[in-house]
Amino acid sequence: MCGILFVTKTKDVEATKKMSKKMSHRGPDESGIYISPKGHVMHHERLSIMDLSSGTQPIQGTSSAYVIHNGEIYNHKELKKTVLRDFSFRTSSDSEVIVKLYEKYGTNFCNMLDGVFAFVVVDGETFMAGRDPIGVKPLYYGKDKDGRMYFASEMKAISDVCVEFDAFPPGYYYTPEQGFVKYFKPKWEDSKIAKQEVDFSIIRKKLTQAVEKRLMSDVPLGVLLSGGLDSSLVSAITARLFKNTGQKLHSFSVGLKNSPDLLAAKKVADFLGTEHHEVNFTIEEGIKAIEKIIWHLESYDVTTIRASTPMYFLSKAIAETNIRVVLSGEGADELFGGYLYFENAPSLQDFQKETIDRVKRLSKADCLRADKSTMAHGIEARVPFLDKEFIDAIFKIKPEDKKQDSKIKKPEKYILRKAFDDKENPYLPESILWRQKEQFSDGVGYSWIDSLIDYCNKAVSNHEFAQAKKMFPYNTPTTKEAFYFRKIFEKFYPQQPAIKSVEKWIPKWQKSEDPSGRVCEVHEDRTDKLGHEKPLTAN
C-alpha cells in the first residue's frame, strides 16, 4: 500500500514533491520519483508489504513504460505463469504485472487483474490511469489552470492546485486519447438477474477463497475484530487458514470500556484462540481527534466520521505493533442487505436495487473509511467480502432468500449466517453467529454517538445554525452535528470540487433521518440501564 501522485508535463518538480509529502502517512517506509522525458512526474510514498527488498516504485517495464500502484494484485503469480510467461521481471512485486500487461495488451487489461488498485502507467507522451472495480483503493484526478492533469491517492495532495477535481470513478480507466472508459461491466448491475436459489456451500467456499488470497503478505498480518458477524467470520476463516502455517493470529478490537463490541469481540477471540488486543478510547479523546480525522478522511459525512473515529484509534494502536496488514469485514451489509433499514424495503425489487446501489457507492462510504482511517497510521486494510468472485456469486441469489423478516425471526444476513452454521465444527459461538447487526459507530459504545451529538449541539449556537443554508448551500447540513463537521471540513477543503465530491450516507425506509442503526424500529436494545450489553444468547 502507498500513496501515489502523477502530474503531467511540469517543470516544478519541487512543488510536486511537497504535494506528495502530504500523503507521507500512507507510505512511511520510503519515497520514489520518476520524471519522464516528456516532463511527466510520478511520485510514490511506500508502505512495504510485498517484495520488501526490490519492490521500490516507480517500476520500469521492459522499455519506456513505468508504473506507480496503490493496492494489491492477488493473482500476480498466476499472471506471471500464464499470459506474462514470456516476460522477464525486474522485481518480485505484484505491482510489476500492471506495466507488463500494459506493454502486452495496451489499455485492455484491467479485467485481468484480481485485486484492488489505483495506478498510473506512463509511456512516453501518453499515460493511463485506472481504479479497481469497487473503489477499495482511493484515487482522485483534476486539472490546474494551465490544463495539467493530476492523479493522487488523496484529495489533499491536489486540492490546492487544481481548479477542478473529483474522485476517480471505480471500474474505469483513463487515457488522454480515450477519456474515461468503463471496463468493469458486471451482469449484477442488472437487478433482474438475481434468480438463483441459495447454495450455502458456494457462499462458504467463495468467502474462504477470498480470505485466503488476501493472506498474501511479506509482513505480519492480523484481523480487525469488532465482535459483529462480518469481522468475526473473516477472523474465524483466517484463524482456520493460519492453523496450517504455525503463525499466531493477532486480533484487534476497539471501543469505550464495556461496550457491546468489546464484549462480543473478546468472546470470539477466546473461542478462536487469537492473541487479542483490546483498545479503549474515551469520548473526550474522540471529540478531540475529530479535526485530525476529518483532515485524513476528506469527508464531512456524519456516518463516516462517527465510525472512523474508533477505527482511527485502533489503527494507531496497531501501528505500535509489528502488524502492518489487517483483514476487515466491510462490504457484507451492502451485499446481503444487512443494515436494519433493509427490512422496510417496499418490495423485493427495491431491496435488490438498494444492495446494488450500496455496493456501487462503497468507494465514498465504507471503503473510504476503511482505507483512510487505517492508512492514517500506515496500516493496510483488506476486505474479503468485496472480492469480485464473491460479489458475483451473492448478487445472483434471489432477493427473497436474502431479505430479513423479523416477524418470522429471519435475521438480516440470514444466508451468510446459515452458510457458516456448522454444528460439528463451529466457526463461531452461536450467540455471535446470530448476533443482531450493530453499525460500527454504535457497537463501540452507544454513548459515543450520544455524547458526540450532545457536544456538537452545544458547540453550534442556534444563531449560527440558522445560517446553515446561507453558509452551505450545497448539501446543507440538517443537524448541528453535521454543521459542526462541515465547518471543519471546509476549513481544510474549501474548494467547491472538494465539497461536491463527498457523498452523504443516508438510509432509506426508516422514520428517523439519523443514520445510526439504533434508530431503526427493528433494532433491539442490547444494553441495560447502565449501558452494559445484556448477555448474548443463541437464536
Secondary structure, DSSP 8 states (H G I E B T S, - for coil): -EEEEEESS-S-HHHHHHHHHTTGGG--SEEEEEE-TTS-EEEEEE---S-TTT--SSEE-SSSEEEEEEEEETTHHHHHHTTTTT---S-S-TTHHHHHHHHHHTTTTGGG--EEEEEEEEETTEEEEEE-SS--S--EEEE-TT--EEEESSGGGTTTT-SEEEE--TTEEEETTTEEEE----GGGSGGG--B---HHHHHHHHHHHHHHTT--SS-EEEE--SSHHHHHHHHHHHHHHTTTT---EEEEEESTT-HHHHHHHHHHHHHT-EEEEEE--HHHHHHTHHHHHHHHT---HHHHHHHHHHHHHHHHHHTTT--EEE--TTHHHHHT-SGGGGG-SSHHHHHHHHHHHHHTGGGTHHHHHHHHHHTTT-EEE-GGG-HHHHHHHHTB-HHHH--BGGGTB-TTHHHHHHT--SSS-SS-HHHHT-----HHHHT-HHHHHHHHHHHHHHS-HHHHTTHHHH--SS---SHHHHHHHHHHHHH--SHHHHHT------SS-S-----GGGSTT----B-TTS-B------
